[in-house]
Amino acid sequence: MPGNYGIYRGKSYEEFQKDRVLQLAIEREFEIIGEALYRLEKVEPDKLADRIPEYRKIIDFRNILAHGYDIIDEAVVWDFVQNKVPKLLE
C-alpha cells in the first residue's frame, strides 16, 4: 500500500470491506476534504486549480458519498484511498 499514514494504515482491501466503521470513517474524511475544497473554490479558484488540478473530481466524489449513499462502490472508495490520497497529500 502506498504511503503509511491515515486511518487505513496497514489495512488491506479485504480488511476495509469487513470493517464498516473504517468504511464510514474514510467516507467521512472524503466528505470533509471535498467540502473544504468546495469552499476554497469559492474564494480562490485559480490558486486551487493550480495546486490541485483534479479538485473538481474530489468535490464530485464528496457529493456522491454525501448524497448517493445507496450507490457507493467500496472498490472506488478504496481506489481513491490508494491512488488519490497520496497524490493529494503531496
Backbone as CSV, one residue per row, in Angstrom:
resi,resn,N_x,N_y,N_z,CA_x,CA_y,CA_z,C_x,C_y,C_z
1,MET,0.839,-1.174,0.000,0.000,0.000,0.000,0.886,1.240,0.000
2,PRO,0.652,2.168,-0.936,1.473,3.365,-0.969,1.243,4.212,0.275
3,GLY,2.314,4.702,0.803,2.192,5.545,1.981,1.927,4.711,3.232
4,ASN,2.169,5.295,4.355,1.938,4.615,5.615,1.336,5.625,6.586
5,TYR,0.119,6.039,6.305,-0.500,7.117,7.044,-2.000,6.914,7.056
6,GLY,-2.652,7.728,7.787,-4.102,7.747,7.775,-4.749,6.648,8.605
7,ILE,-6.055,6.704,8.657,-6.831,5.756,9.449,-6.835,4.364,8.854
8,TYR,-6.368,4.227,7.654,-6.338,2.930,6.974,-4.936,2.339,6.943
9,ARG,-4.036,2.914,7.693,-2.635,2.483,7.725,-2.545,0.979,7.946
10,GLY,-1.870,0.314,7.047,-1.622,-1.111,7.186,-2.806,-2.002,6.890
11,LYS,-3.907,-1.443,6.445,-5.107,-2.235,6.163,-5.102,-2.719,4.717
12,SER,-5.641,-3.879,4.516,-5.820,-4.407,3.169,-7.239,-4.089,2.697
13,TYR,-7.465,-4.279,1.415,-8.816,-4.068,0.871,-9.801,-5.010,1.543
14,GLU,-9.388,-6.233,1.808,-10.264,-7.210,2.445,-10.652,-6.762,3.855
15,GLU,-9.683,-6.213,4.590,-9.981,-5.694,5.929,-10.931,-4.498,5.841
16,PHE,-10.697,-3.647,4.862,-11.567,-2.498,4.631,-12.996,-2.956,4.370
17,GLN,-13.168,-3.973,3.537,-14.502,-4.478,3.208,-15.241,-5.007,4.434
18,LYS,-14.517,-5.567,5.360,-15.124,-6.187,6.537,-15.370,-5.207,7.678
19,ASP,-14.763,-4.035,7.617,-14.794,-3.092,8.733,-15.682,-1.897,8.394
20,ARG,-16.948,-1.968,8.779,-17.898,-0.904,8.454,-17.507,0.428,9.112
21,VAL,-16.953,0.369,10.296,-16.528,1.602,10.975,-15.408,2.274,10.184
22,LEU,-14.465,1.497,9.697,-13.386,2.047,8.871,-13.946,2.647,7.586
23,GLN,-14.884,1.958,6.954,-15.506,2.480,5.734,-16.161,3.835,5.994
24,LEU,-16.931,3.907,7.060,-17.616,5.161,7.387,-16.631,6.274,7.732
25,ALA,-15.567,5.933,8.433,-14.563,6.938,8.787,-13.878,7.493,7.541
26,ILE,-13.522,6.614,6.620,-12.874,7.058,5.384,-13.833,7.900,4.548
27,GLU,-15.079,7.453,4.439,-16.066,8.227,3.696,-16.235,9.610,4.311
28,ARG,-16.261,9.683,5.625,-16.400,10.978,6.307,-15.213,11.879,6.024
29,GLU,-14.010,11.325,6.035,-12.818,12.111,5.725,-12.902,12.681,4.308
30,PHE,-13.377,11.874,3.352,-13.531,12.375,1.985,-14.596,13.460,1.915
31,GLU,-15.651,13.328,2.695,-16.678,14.371,2.723,-16.089,15.686,3.232
32,ILE,-15.280,15.620,4.264,-14.657,16.822,4.826,-13.699,17.452,3.822
33,ILE,-12.862,16.636,3.196,-11.914,17.140,2.195,-12.663,17.795,1.041
34,GLY,-13.690,17.113,0.539,-14.468,17.642,-0.582,-15.168,18.936,-0.249
35,GLU,-15.720,19.028,0.948,-16.397,20.255,1.372,-15.395,21.395,1.519
36,ALA,-14.229,21.099,2.060,-13.196,22.134,2.192,-12.776,22.653,0.821
37,LEU,-12.593,21.750,-0.134,-12.213,22.173,-1.485,-13.324,22.979,-2.144
38,TYR,-14.562,22.587,-1.908,-15.712,23.321,-2.446,-15.711,24.765,-1.931
39,ARG,-15.462,24.918,-0.651,-15.432,26.259,-0.065,-14.231,27.065,-0.558
40,LEU,-13.105,26.399,-0.687,-11.904,27.077,-1.191,-12.085,27.503,-2.644
41,GLU,-12.809,26.695,-3.412,-13.091,27.035,-4.809,-13.818,28.374,-4.911
42,LYS,-14.672,28.665,-3.960,-15.431,29.919,-3.969,-14.527,31.137,-3.726
43,VAL,-13.437,30.921,-2.991,-12.565,32.021,-2.594,-11.388,32.199,-3.549
44,GLU,-10.723,31.092,-3.887,-9.520,31.160,-4.711,-9.498,30.054,-5.769
45,PRO,-10.385,30.114,-6.750,-10.470,29.035,-7.733,-9.203,28.843,-8.565
46,ASP,-8.553,29.925,-8.941,-7.347,29.808,-9.772,-6.203,29.162,-9.006
47,LYS,-6.006,29.604,-7.785,-4.947,29.044,-6.955,-5.216,27.563,-6.678
48,LEU,-6.469,27.222,-6.443,-6.841,25.833,-6.176,-6.576,24.964,-7.400
49,ALA,-6.960,25.439,-8.562,-6.752,24.681,-9.794,-5.270,24.457,-10.079
50,ASP,-4.454,25.429,-9.748,-3.008,25.290,-9.945,-2.407,24.244,-9.010
51,ARG,-2.866,24.207,-7.787,-2.280,23.314,-6.778,-2.877,21.917,-6.808
52,ILE,-4.184,21.803,-7.112,-4.863,20.505,-7.112,-5.694,20.416,-8.387
53,PRO,-5.061,20.021,-9.495,-5.759,20.021,-10.779,-7.056,19.198,-10.800
54,GLU,-7.128,18.131,-10.017,-8.321,17.280,-10.022,-9.288,17.619,-8.891
55,TYR,-9.216,18.837,-8.389,-10.039,19.189,-7.237,-11.531,19.007,-7.507
56,ARG,-11.954,19.265,-8.727,-13.386,19.144,-9.045,-13.855,17.688,-8.922
57,LYS,-12.992,16.744,-9.304,-13.339,15.325,-9.156,-13.494,14.954,-7.683
58,ILE,-12.674,15.552,-6.844,-12.757,15.281,-5.409,-14.069,15.830,-4.849
59,ILE,-14.446,17.017,-5.280,-15.722,17.604,-4.849,-16.880,16.734,-5.328
60,ASP,-16.825,16.295,-6.566,-17.882,15.433,-7.103,-17.963,14.116,-6.339
61,PHE,-16.801,13.568,-5.987,-16.761,12.327,-5.207,-17.401,12.551,-3.841
62,ARG,-17.116,13.682,-3.239,-17.733,14.031,-1.957,-19.247,14.063,-2.081
63,ASN,-19.742,14.632,-3.173,-21.185,14.712,-3.377,-21.813,13.328,-3.518
64,ILE,-21.123,12.431,-4.186,-21.627,11.058,-4.298,-21.698,10.416,-2.922
65,LEU,-20.652,10.587,-2.130,-20.635,9.998,-0.791,-21.745,10.576,0.082
66,ALA,-21.950,11.887,-0.007,-22.919,12.550,0.857,-24.365,12.332,0.411
67,HIS,-24.587,12.263,-0.896,-25.955,12.231,-1.395,-26.331,10.947,-2.128
68,GLY,-25.320,10.207,-2.568,-25.594,8.982,-3.317,-25.213,7.760,-2.523
69,TYR,-25.481,7.813,-1.228,-25.048,6.742,-0.326,-25.502,5.362,-0.764
70,ASP,-26.565,5.285,-1.542,-27.059,3.980,-1.990,-26.298,3.443,-3.204
71,ILE,-25.402,4.246,-3.771,-24.650,3.793,-4.941,-23.144,3.785,-4.706
72,ILE,-22.726,3.905,-3.452,-21.294,3.929,-3.139,-20.685,2.569,-3.431
73,ASP,-19.599,2.580,-4.178,-18.871,1.367,-4.536,-17.609,1.307,-3.679
74,GLU,-17.520,0.295,-2.830,-16.361,0.160,-1.936,-15.050,0.144,-2.706
75,ALA,-15.047,-0.485,-3.871,-13.821,-0.568,-4.669,-13.370,0.816,-5.126
76,VAL,-14.306,1.675,-5.461,-13.971,3.037,-5.882,-13.416,3.830,-4.701
77,VAL,-14.040,3.691,-3.541,-13.541,4.378,-2.349,-12.113,3.918,-2.049
78,TRP,-11.884,2.613,-2.100,-10.546,2.088,-1.809,-9.537,2.553,-2.859
79,ASP,-9.954,2.642,-4.114,-9.071,3.147,-5.161,-8.661,4.588,-4.861
80,PHE,-9.601,5.405,-4.408,-9.272,6.775,-4.033,-8.266,6.779,-2.887
81,VAL,-8.485,5.904,-1.907,-7.565,5.817,-0.769,-6.160,5.485,-1.254
82,GLN,-6.059,4.538,-2.155,-4.765,4.060,-2.618,-4.094,5.000,-3.615
83,ASN,-4.873,5.590,-4.499,-4.282,6.293,-5.634,-4.453,7.812,-5.644
84,LYS,-5.440,8.325,-4.959,-5.670,9.775,-4.971,-5.132,10.460,-3.722
85,VAL,-5.331,9.840,-2.577,-4.892,10.465,-1.327,-3.383,10.707,-1.297
86,PRO,-2.561,9.734,-1.689,-1.109,10.012,-1.660,-0.734,11.220,-2.521
87,LYS,-1.340,11.356,-3.693,-1.042,12.494,-4.556,-1.551,13.800,-3.936
88,LEU,-2.718,13.729,-3.296,-3.284,14.909,-2.667,-2.396,15.377,-1.514
89,LEU,-1.870,14.440,-0.768,-1.009,14.792,0.361,0.326,15.405,-0.080
90,GLU,0.752,15.080,-1.286,1.993,15.679,-1.803,1.804,17.160,-1.974
